């Protein structure tokens, strides 16, 4: 079905719903949501929440202004879904790595560039809208394990993303995953990350050494850290925007903290040279020792809640 027909079918099904608009961004289709609490934009490709704002407030999620909205290329920004592996496959646990042909493995898995099906839009109340999207993962040479992924996005006073993974095959498989949230900040020099102080972390930029910072995290250089087994909630304190963004998760025990800083910003696709000043990624994840093994027929549900609170 071509883009116009897809949009037509979506309008027929959901166009009459209050606050729902079907949008075309070049080669991609998005669902725009607006209710009394918030607005959001969810792209069918990758089931990617690209935007989320509380009504009358600055965006909570950061989205690159250099995206070209091409089919097959995940947007830079919002909340990309990293599955069935996080990051560079070669740095994944053996039980994940050995399942896949390393030579063809894109960073962060493949589901973030696939077209997901919109199953439902529900107007829960005047402040809450829920979208349900699904991706059937058919066996391929790259990933031979049939599965179905379902993402439930709840747009309201907070943004909730719930990802359910079900193993449809007759063999167990293992995966790592992350909800790779890009968060909008006023300026990196006036931002601190609280809640990870007591957690040892892996510094992927310094030979994966284990380190610990005993104070709130400030960012003043390229930062790419894996914090295993984090506390229930992590906060970004944003002095300039006079708010904090609270990140809490269920069944995603780890967090990756990433900011590309100056040099990597120049090398990144769809990323302006100074974009590092206004974003930081806090990625709730299940990686390394927390890789998930899914038995045939079983499922795993993980969830992230993102809430913006005025300081
Ligand atoms: O989560 C951190 C990270 O793995 C960084 O190393 C950087 O590669 C970032 O993800 C973005 O990855 P992407 O493939 O979306 O450009």
Boltz pocket constraint, residues with backbone or C-beta under 6 A from the ligand:
constraints:
  - pocket:
      binder: B
      contacts: [[A, 87], [A, 88], [A, 107], [A, 108], [A, 180], [A, 224], [A, 256], [A, 258], [A, 281], [A, 283]]
      max_distance: 6.0
